Each structure stands twice: as C-alpha cells, then as structure tokens.
Amino acid sequence: MHVAFSRDDPTRKIYVQDLMRQQRELIVKVILEQKGSLFLCGNSKMGLDVQHLLKEFIGEEEFKNLDKEKRLIKELWG
C-alpha cells in the first residue's frame, strides 16, 4: 500500500500522481497483463489528474477498455 498525504506536512506534499509515477511499471503490468482493476476515490480534481496520467501510461484505447470492462471504478466528489 502506498499512501499520499498532500495536507499532512505543508513542507512535503505527496500526491497520488507522484506515487503513480514511481510505480508506473507495476501499474501498467497489473492493468494490462494481469487485467487488474483500479478503484479511484476522492476529490474530482485528483480523479481527473489520475485518469489523465493513467491514459498516458496505458494509452487512450486501453483506458477506454478499462472503463468499458468496468475495471475502473470511480467515486469522486466536488
């Protein structure tokens, strides 16, 4: 488990996207090769940023498949 705290320490903000970049190879492997799912919960801005980054990692077509196959579960709020 990797945890991102953007409000815990104002001198050292860590965002979900930062951790995703560190784990890019693993994310791609799990999503594409192992048909993993992604559960995305939190603020809408963060959710959009994470989705853009995921598209960058796996490509637009694979991202659409992930959503279509209901392997991308989103619970985002305003």
Beta strands, then each sheet from edge to edge (+ up, - down):
strand 1: 38-43
strand 2: 72-77
sheet 1: 1+ 2+
end
